[in-house]
Amino acid sequence: MNNEFFSRSEALLGAEMMEALRTKRVILFGVGGVGSWCAEALIRTGLTHLTIVDGDMVQPSNINRQLPATRETLSRPKVEVLRERLLTINPDAEIVAVHKMYEPADQSQSCKDPFIFHLSSFNYVIDAIDSVAAKADLIINATRARGTKVFSSMGAALRLDPTKVTTGELMSVKGDALAKAVRARMKKMGLHPYKKVKCVYSTEQALRPLSNPSISQDSPVKGSLMQVTAVFGCTLASLLIDDMMQKMK
């Protein structure tokens, strides 16, 4: 690998941190408006081993905010498009693309799922999933994995102000409907995270669609902008980098 490519990262983070970035293994679930930008931020910083998991194809409606989405990539798997892009940034990186949705599972099924069974082989698990059921299940199973740190994204839709993006512990986040729904799902499951989970969320109150204020915020189609979703993704990446830095002190 050409060290000049990451010279600015090393100038800030130091050689020891750059070596750590070359050895840590990260798995990222969801590569849409939040996850795709998180993936690029990590690879551009110097991360070398990244597994990306998403079962979606690129759709026209993704173009306004998702990194893999262009007119040329429509109908292609998002993970394949993103893997190709990340390898143009660092051809020496190991980018594993898994075209599959994370599916919630009960306790008897969980051990049969290769992603759950092997989560402990990753240093970090990043959750950028939209589905409440899948998000809750992933967080429970990822926090169960020994030696694995988990970071999660809450709701980036229906927000306009990227300066309101912040971080907090999942069980303490207020004013975020997705965090509330995830906690309710966990309660229904009779489970809770086995470790604290730091997440990215916005303190901005979710807006009703400005084009039609009569549309409910609970509508399955929620407006969102790259200006906010990309900040969510980059903040997720920064949480991981900060955690690595703290462990090196």
SEZA-810103 format. One record per residue (C-alpha): residue in one letter; x negated, z, y. Coordinates in steps of 0.001 Angstrom, whole numbers, padded with zeros to 6 digits, always signed. Each point is the difference from the previous one (the first is absolute). Example, Ala and Ser with C-alpha at 12.3 -4.5 7.8 and 13.67 -1.06 7.14 Angstrom:
BEGIN
A-012300+007800-004500
S-001370-000660+003440
% end
This chain:
BEGIN
M+000000+000000+000000
N-001251-000876+003477
N-000484+003383+001670
E+000366-001620+003419
F+003708-000510-000734
F+000517+003759+000062
S-002731+000968+002462
R+002500+001242+002581
S+001709+002171-002611
E-003347+001462-001053
A-001017+000555+003621
L+002977+002353+000351
L+000439+001424-003486
G-003582+000118-001270
A-001714-001351-003108
E+001183+002818-002279
M+003628-000650+000882
M-000409-003745-000536
E-001403+000685-003459
A+002998+002221-000737
L+002337-002812+001096
R-001721-002269-002514
T+000735+002400-002846
K+003474+001401+000689
R+002963-001502-001846
V+003289-000415+001862
I+003413-001179-001196
L+002578-001118+002558
F+003686-000411-000839
G+001888-002371+002295
V-001705-002735+002049
G+002703-000807+002534
G+000077+000778+003719
V-001904+003276-000447
G-002024-000329-003195
S-001512-003411+000712
W-001606+001201+003225
C-001230+003154-001711
A-001704-002132-002650
E-001746-002190+002554
A-001138+002978+002063
L-001561+001615-003070
I-001812-003149-001140
R-001254-000763+003517
T-001336+003554+000238
G-002004-000416-003213
L+002168+001082-002936
T-000955-001963-003114
H+002458+000947-002772
L+003683-000518+000813
T+003009-000551-002257
I+003126-001344+001720
V+003422+000254-001660
D+003135-001822+001168
G+002613-002111-001766
D+001290-001922+003024
M-000464-003619+000989
V-000658-001082+003588
Q+003302-000655+001776
P+000678-001657+003385
S+001215+003318+001407
N-003444+001525-000723
I-001823-002245+002471
N+000627+002176+003062
R-001961+002988-001321
Q-001693-000416-003398
L-003626-001029-000378
P+000445-002249-003075
A+002931-001890+001544
T-000507-003424+001564
R+001858-003288-000332
E-002623-001105-002520
T+000429+003032-002276
L+003797+000063-000349
S+001265+000695-003541
R-003430+001155-001206
P-000623+003544-001320
K-001085+002211+002899
V-002741+001669-002030
E-001580-003353-000915
V-000009-001198+003607
L-001405+003298+001242
R-002698+000085-002678
E-001184-003452+001054
R-000181+001071+003632
L-001839+003243-000730
L-002590-001859-002050
T-000713-002275+002973
I-000931+003181+001874
N-002179+001399-002790
P-000546-002322-002993
D-001848+002813-001788
A+003009+002306+000034
E+001962+000708-003174
I+003612-000715+000944
V+002478+000391-002870
A+003403-001531+000755
V+002924+001253-002087
H+003197-002005+000505
K+002394+002735-001060
M+002416+002426+001627
Y-000529+003716-000477
E+003027+001146-001981
P+001211+003615-000034
A-000097+001511-003455
D+001221+003170-001657
Q-002476+002410-001536
S+000129-001597-003449
Q-000772-003431+001426
S-002597+000996+002562
C-002845+000391-002472
K+000631-003546-001242
D-000468-001546+003435
P-003640-001145+000379
F-000014+000695+003744
I+001160+003577-000466
F-002203+000609-003017
H-003119-001245+001771
L+000612+001253+003549
S-002645+002647-000595
S-002583-002795-000241
F+000473-000618+003736
N-001418+002163+002756
Y+002883-000880+002310
V+003602-001116-000417
I+001699-001534+003029
D+003776-000312+000055
A+001494-002701+002222
I+003175-000503-002061
D+003420-000490+001610
S+002194+001228-002865
V+000903+003695+000209
A+000219+000412-003781
A-003328-001739-000636
K-001735+001816+002858
A+001123+003424-001186
D-000975-000746-003591
L-003419-001363+000972
I-000792+002985+002215
I+000944+002448-002768
N-002098-001797-002602
A-002949-000709+002305
T-000268+003628+001103
R-000047+000960-003679
A-003167-002056-000558
R-003069+002220+000082
G-002592-000824+002651
T+002227-002552+001751
K+000993+000220+003679
V+003326-001488+001078
F+001023-001446+003365
S+003470-001338+000740
S+001806-002050+002645
M+003425+000985+001246
G+002396-002193+002008
A-001508-002610+002326
A+003203-001999+000505
L+002299+000331+003037
R-002882+001104+002245
L-001541-001710+003028
D-002681+002415+001229
P-003291+000019-001949
T-001282+002906+002110
K+002523+002270-001757
V-001620-000531-003417
T-001530+003227-001294
T-000792+001882-003215
G+001294+003115-001711
E+000627+001706-003313
L+002914-001581-001876
M+002006+003172-000495
S-000217+000858+003714
V+000770-003373+001593
K+003040+000090+002277
G+002078-002820+001483
D-000855-002563-002659
A+002895-001129-002185
L-002247-001346-002751
A-001916+003278-000308
K+003297+001870-000150
A+001331-002346-002690
V-003192+000304-002052
R+000164+003797+000118
A+003680-000113-001012
R-000885-002288-002910
M-002711+002391-001160
K+002423+002907+000197
K+002480-001963-002109
M-002785-000665-002502
G-000746+003721-000069
L-003617-000723+000899
H-002328+000320+002948
P-003475-001351+000819
Y-002715+001779-001928
K-002274-000220+003048
K+000557-000393+003726
V+000545-003602+001049
K-001008-001137+003456
C+002140-002841+001282
V+000327-002351+002942
Y+003244+000049+001958
S+001390-000568+003489
T+001412+002596+002363
E+002020-002741+001700
Q+003700+000253-000736
A+001144-002883-002175
L+001823-002607+002069
R+003187-001836-000702
P-000584-003780-000089
L-000095-001092+003645
S+001580-003352-000889
N+003066+001740-001437
P+000258+003763+000624
S+003027+000181-002288
I-002214-000584-003046
S-000739+003237-001821
Q-003546+001332-000277
D+000724+000251-003719
S+000329-003780-000315
P-002299-001325-002766
V-001456-002530+002456
K-001952+001936+002625
G-001781-001555+002948
S-003727+000670+000275
L-002999-001291+001939
M-003654-000516-000829
Q-001005+002044+003065
V+001325+003073-001787
T-000427-000802-003700
A-003652-000991+000455
V-000710+003298+001772
F+001585+001823-002944
G-002289-001913-002371
C-003155+000567+002023
T+000867+003697+000339
L+000312+000266-003789
A-003478-001515-000302
S-001333+002445+002584
L+001379+002953-001974
L-001994-001120-003022
I-003194-000543+001997
D+000387+003377+001731
D+000531+001744-003343
M-003197-001543-001349
M-001905+001063+003114
Q+001273+003567-000250
K-001092+000246-003625
M-003523-001075+000937
K-000497+002772+002553
% end
